Amino acid sequence: MKPILVFLSVQDGRIKRSSLEAMTRAREVASEQGADLHAALLGSKSSELATEASNHGATTIYLLSDPVFDSHLNAPVIAGLEAVIRKSDPRLLVMASTEAVKDVLGSLSVRLDAAVLPDVASFDVAGEEVVCQRPVMAAKMLATTHSSHSLVIVSVRSGSYEATPSPVDATVETVPFVFDAADLGLTIREIVSSAGNTVDLSEARVVVAAGRGVRDEAGRDLVLELASITGAAIGASRAVVETGLFPATAQIGQTGKVVSPDLYFAVGISGAIQHVAGMANSRIIVAINKDADAPIFDVATYGIVGDCFNILPLLNAELKKALA
């Protein structure tokens, strides 16, 4: 089989965890099919990340070391990926399903006459077909999608796989690339990060999410304290975002962000399917809700029935003791 190529998304100088998760599965599929595993890194410091790519199984690593990639712009990313794909000639292109990837999938498929299977929970190669499972209906069901096209692009939901290293000796190739910034119809002048939450929600290992049960500023302070103790990113349901207690950037769910931390605290969240669609891949879910029949307990690993205003002060105090 032709190679499997993985595009490794980079943020803040590091390869995103979701990309390494997707690469781990791509490595397994490549091994099963007797195919080579290639990786693509775009950015001015891409050469510094080549070792991490080889540590996760890439035998050939293509570098496009141009600063134009450091601020995500669709046009250069599409052009850069096209250059790598034509060099690698893969059967399958695998990406993490990030917001930036969603921006370029359509244009990339048209340029390369490729089939796209987006936002999948699993993927495999069976004979001539790429076969995927894709969450639908707010992740309540899985649809089987497949393609026998000569080039298939797959984007993988965060948390679908566990990222594990498998070091190999790799060949590193620099791909010639020139992009005239004057051709850009759109430029980014400044990237503004939200204040008060230094942990990236989509990449966080621990997330503390607040729901309607948090109610007011006092409840928000308890949530912030729990996040501070555990080093967590802060999330929220749509209902509590609409009250103004938390910013829209914290919203998790079908109309917000999809997260897949190792530990997810659902504080005062009822568990509507729209919210669960954004956090169901969390490995351990701790739910705190005063309603014993709340749907969140159906997906929770551990459940605590009680008002968060009573539970969080005790939990925060005990965690401080344990971590002291």
C-alpha positions as CSV (number, residue, x, y, z in Angstrom):
1,M,0.0,0.0,0.0
2,K,1.1,3.6,-0.6
3,P,2.3,5.5,2.5
4,I,0.0,7.0,5.2
5,L,0.7,10.7,5.7
6,V,-0.1,12.5,9.0
7,F,-0.3,16.2,9.2
8,L,0.9,17.3,12.6
9,S,-0.7,20.5,13.9
10,V,1.5,22.7,15.9
11,Q,0.4,25.2,18.6
12,D,2.7,27.3,20.9
13,G,5.7,25.5,19.6
14,R,4.4,22.0,20.4
15,I,2.7,19.3,18.4
16,K,-0.9,19.1,19.5
17,R,-1.8,16.1,21.5
18,S,-4.8,15.4,19.2
19,S,-2.4,15.1,16.3
20,L,-0.2,12.6,18.1
21,E,-3.4,10.6,19.0
22,A,-4.3,10.4,15.3
23,M,-0.7,9.5,14.4
24,T,-0.7,6.6,16.9
25,R,-3.6,5.0,15.1
26,A,-2.1,5.8,11.7
27,R,1.0,4.0,12.8
28,E,-1.0,0.9,13.7
29,V,-2.8,0.9,10.4
30,A,0.4,1.4,8.5
31,S,1.9,-1.6,10.3
32,E,-1.1,-3.7,9.5
33,Q,-1.0,-2.8,5.8
34,G,2.8,-3.0,5.4
35,A,2.9,0.8,4.5
36,D,5.3,3.5,5.4
37,L,4.3,6.2,7.9
38,H,5.1,9.8,6.8
39,A,4.6,13.0,8.7
40,A,4.3,16.7,7.7
41,L,5.4,19.6,9.8
42,L,4.7,23.2,8.8
43,G,6.2,26.2,10.5
44,S,9.4,28.2,11.0
45,K,10.5,25.9,13.8
46,S,9.3,22.6,12.3
47,S,12.8,21.1,12.3
48,E,12.9,21.3,16.1
49,L,9.8,19.0,16.2
50,A,11.1,16.3,13.9
51,T,12.5,14.2,16.8
52,E,9.0,14.1,18.4
53,A,7.5,13.0,15.1
54,S,10.1,10.2,14.8
55,N,9.5,9.2,18.4
56,H,5.9,8.5,17.4
57,G,6.7,6.3,14.4
58,A,7.2,8.5,11.4
59,T,9.9,7.0,9.1
60,T,9.9,10.0,6.7
61,I,9.3,13.6,7.9
62,Y,8.6,16.4,5.5
63,L,9.4,19.9,6.7
64,L,8.2,23.2,5.4
65,S,10.1,25.7,7.5
66,D,8.4,29.0,6.5
67,P,7.2,31.6,9.0
68,V,4.1,32.1,6.9
69,F,2.7,29.0,8.7
70,D,3.2,30.4,12.2
71,S,-0.1,32.3,12.1
72,H,-2.7,30.0,10.6
73,L,-3.9,31.2,7.2
74,N,-5.8,28.9,5.0
75,A,-4.1,29.7,1.7
76,P,-0.5,28.9,2.6
77,V,-1.5,25.8,4.7
78,I,-3.4,24.4,1.7
79,A,-0.5,25.2,-0.7
80,G,2.0,23.7,1.8
81,L,0.0,20.5,2.3
82,E,-0.5,20.1,-1.4
83,A,3.3,20.3,-1.9
84,V,3.9,17.6,0.8
85,I,1.1,15.3,-0.6
86,R,2.5,15.4,-4.1
87,K,5.9,14.5,-2.6
88,S,4.7,11.8,-0.3
89,D,2.0,10.4,-2.7
90,P,0.0,8.8,0.2
91,R,-3.0,6.5,0.1
92,L,-4.4,8.1,3.2
93,L,-3.9,11.6,4.7
94,V,-4.7,11.7,8.5
95,M,-5.3,14.9,10.5
96,A,-6.6,15.8,13.9
97,S,-10.1,17.3,13.6
98,T,-9.1,20.8,14.8
99,E,-10.9,24.1,13.9
100,A,-7.9,25.0,11.6
101,V,-8.1,21.6,9.8
102,K,-11.9,22.0,9.3
103,D,-11.1,25.3,7.5
104,V,-8.9,23.7,4.8
105,L,-10.5,20.2,4.2
106,G,-12.8,21.3,1.5
107,S,-10.3,23.3,-0.5
108,L,-7.7,20.6,-0.1
109,S,-10.0,17.9,-1.4
110,V,-10.9,19.9,-4.5
111,R,-7.3,20.7,-5.3
112,L,-6.2,17.1,-5.0
113,D,-9.4,15.4,-6.2
114,A,-9.5,13.6,-2.8
115,A,-12.4,12.0,-0.8
116,V,-12.9,13.5,2.7
117,L,-14.2,11.6,5.7
118,P,-14.3,14.3,8.4
119,D,-14.5,14.3,12.2
120,V,-14.4,10.5,12.7
121,A,-14.1,8.5,15.9
122,S,-12.2,5.6,14.3
123,F,-10.6,4.7,11.0
124,D,-9.2,1.6,9.3
125,V,-8.2,0.2,5.9
126,A,-10.1,-2.9,4.6
127,G,-8.9,-4.0,1.3
128,E,-9.3,-1.1,-1.2
129,E,-11.5,0.9,1.2
130,V,-10.9,3.3,4.0
131,V,-13.6,2.7,6.6
132,C,-14.5,5.1,9.4
133,Q,-17.0,5.4,12.3
134,R,-18.4,8.9,12.5
135,P,-20.5,10.3,15.4
136,V,-23.9,11.6,14.3
137,M,-27.1,12.9,16.0
138,A,-25.1,14.7,18.8
139,A,-22.8,11.7,19.1
140,K,-25.7,9.4,20.1
141,M,-25.1,7.1,17.2
142,L,-22.2,6.1,14.9
143,A,-22.5,6.1,11.1
144,T,-20.2,3.9,9.1
145,T,-18.6,5.8,6.2
146,H,-16.2,4.5,3.6
147,S,-14.3,5.4,0.4
148,S,-12.3,3.5,-2.2
149,H,-11.0,6.7,-3.7
150,S,-7.3,6.8,-4.6
151,L,-6.6,9.5,-2.0
152,V,-8.7,9.7,1.2
153,I,-8.4,12.5,3.8
154,V,-9.5,11.6,7.3
155,S,-9.8,14.0,10.2
156,V,-10.0,12.4,13.7
157,R,-11.8,13.6,16.7
158,S,-9.7,14.5,19.8
159,G,-9.7,11.7,22.3
160,S,-10.5,8.9,19.9
161,Y,-7.1,7.2,20.5
162,E,-4.4,7.3,23.1
163,A,-1.1,8.9,22.0
164,T,1.8,6.4,22.6
165,P,5.4,6.7,21.4
166,S,7.2,4.2,19.2
167,P,10.6,5.6,18.3
168,V,12.1,4.9,14.9
169,D,15.0,6.2,12.8
170,A,13.6,8.7,10.4
171,T,14.6,10.4,7.2
172,V,14.0,14.2,7.3
173,E,13.3,16.0,4.0
174,T,12.9,19.7,3.5
175,V,10.3,20.5,0.9
176,P,11.0,23.6,-1.2
177,F,8.2,26.1,-0.7
178,V,7.7,29.7,-1.7
179,F,4.6,31.6,-0.9
180,D,4.1,35.3,-1.8
181,A,2.4,37.0,1.1
182,A,1.2,39.7,-1.4
183,D,-1.2,37.1,-2.8
184,L,-3.0,36.8,0.4
185,G,-6.5,38.3,0.4
186,L,-6.7,38.0,4.2
187,T,-4.0,38.5,6.8
188,I,-3.9,38.1,10.6
189,R,-2.5,41.2,12.4
190,E,-2.9,40.0,15.9
191,I,-4.0,36.9,17.9
192,V,-5.7,37.8,21.1
193,S,-5.8,35.0,23.8
194,S,-8.5,35.0,26.5
195,A,-7.2,36.2,29.8
196,G,-7.4,34.2,33.1
197,N,-7.3,30.7,31.5
198,T,-3.7,29.8,30.5
199,V,-4.6,26.2,29.8
200,D,-5.7,25.4,26.3
201,L,-9.2,23.9,26.6
202,S,-8.9,21.6,23.6
203,E,-5.6,20.2,24.7
204,A,-6.1,20.1,28.5
205,R,-5.5,17.0,30.5
206,V,-8.0,18.2,33.2
207,V,-11.1,20.2,32.6
208,V,-13.5,21.7,35.1
209,A,-16.8,22.5,33.4
210,A,-19.6,24.5,35.0
211,G,-23.3,24.2,34.3
212,R,-26.5,26.0,35.3
213,G,-26.2,24.6,38.8
214,V,-23.2,27.0,39.5
215,R,-25.8,29.8,39.4
216,D,-23.7,32.9,40.4
217,E,-20.3,34.5,41.1
218,A,-19.9,32.5,44.3
219,G,-20.3,29.3,42.4
220,R,-18.0,30.5,39.7
221,D,-15.3,31.2,42.3
222,L,-15.6,27.6,43.6
223,V,-15.2,26.3,40.1
224,L,-12.2,28.6,39.5
225,E,-10.6,27.4,42.8
226,L,-11.0,23.7,41.7
227,A,-9.4,24.5,38.4
228,S,-6.5,26.3,40.1
229,I,-5.9,23.3,42.4
230,T,-6.0,20.7,39.7
231,G,-4.2,22.8,37.0
232,A,-7.3,22.5,34.8
233,A,-8.8,24.4,31.9
234,I,-12.2,25.9,32.5
235,G,-15.2,24.9,30.4
236,A,-18.9,25.6,30.6
237,S,-22.3,24.5,29.2
238,R,-24.2,26.7,26.9
239,A,-26.7,27.5,29.6
240,V,-24.2,29.1,31.9
241,V,-22.3,30.8,29.1
242,E,-25.6,32.6,28.2
243,T,-25.8,33.9,31.8
244,G,-22.5,35.8,31.3
245,L,-20.7,33.9,34.1
246,F,-18.2,32.3,31.6
247,P,-17.0,33.5,28.2
248,A,-18.2,31.9,25.0
249,T,-14.7,30.6,24.4
250,A,-15.3,28.2,27.3
251,Q,-18.4,26.6,25.8
252,I,-18.2,22.8,25.4
253,G,-20.7,20.8,23.3
254,Q,-22.2,20.4,19.9
255,T,-22.1,24.2,19.3
256,G,-18.9,24.7,21.3
257,K,-15.6,22.9,21.7
258,V,-14.9,19.2,21.7
259,V,-12.6,18.1,24.6
260,S,-11.1,14.8,25.6
261,P,-9.2,15.3,28.8
262,D,-8.0,12.5,31.1
263,L,-10.2,14.0,33.9
264,Y,-13.4,16.0,33.4
265,F,-15.3,17.6,36.3
266,A,-19.0,18.3,35.3
267,V,-20.1,20.7,38.0
268,G,-23.9,21.4,38.1
269,I,-24.3,20.2,34.5
270,S,-27.5,18.3,33.7
271,G,-26.0,16.3,30.8
272,A,-28.1,17.4,27.8
273,I,-27.0,15.5,24.7
274,Q,-25.7,18.8,23.1
275,H,-23.2,19.1,25.9
276,V,-22.3,15.4,26.1
277,A,-21.4,15.5,22.4
278,G,-18.5,17.7,23.3
279,M,-17.0,15.8,26.2
280,A,-18.1,12.1,25.9
281,N,-14.5,11.1,25.0
282,S,-13.2,12.2,28.4
283,R,-11.4,9.3,30.0
284,I,-12.7,9.9,33.6
285,I,-15.8,11.9,34.2
286,V,-16.7,13.1,37.7
287,A,-20.3,14.5,37.9
288,I,-21.6,16.7,40.7
289,N,-25.3,17.4,40.6
290,K,-28.1,17.6,43.1
291,D,-30.5,15.8,40.8
292,A,-29.9,12.1,41.2
293,D,-31.7,11.5,37.9
294,A,-29.7,13.9,35.9
295,P,-28.6,12.4,32.5
296,I,-24.9,13.3,33.2
297,F,-24.8,10.4,35.6
298,D,-25.4,8.0,32.7
299,V,-22.0,8.9,31.2
300,A,-20.1,9.7,34.4
301,T,-17.4,7.4,35.8
302,Y,-18.0,8.7,39.3
303,G,-21.1,10.6,40.5
304,I,-21.6,12.8,43.5
305,V,-25.2,13.7,44.3
306,G,-25.4,17.0,46.0
307,D,-25.4,20.8,45.6
308,C,-22.1,22.0,44.2
309,F,-22.2,24.8,46.8
310,N,-21.9,22.1,49.5
311,I,-19.7,19.7,47.6
312,L,-17.0,21.9,46.1
313,P,-15.8,23.5,49.4
314,L,-15.2,20.0,50.8
315,L,-13.6,18.7,47.6
316,N,-11.4,21.7,47.2
317,A,-10.2,21.4,50.8
318,E,-9.4,17.7,50.5
319,L,-7.6,18.1,47.2
320,K,-5.4,20.9,48.7
321,K,-4.5,18.5,51.6
322,A,-3.8,15.6,49.2
323,L,-1.6,17.8,46.9
324,A,0.2,19.7,49.6
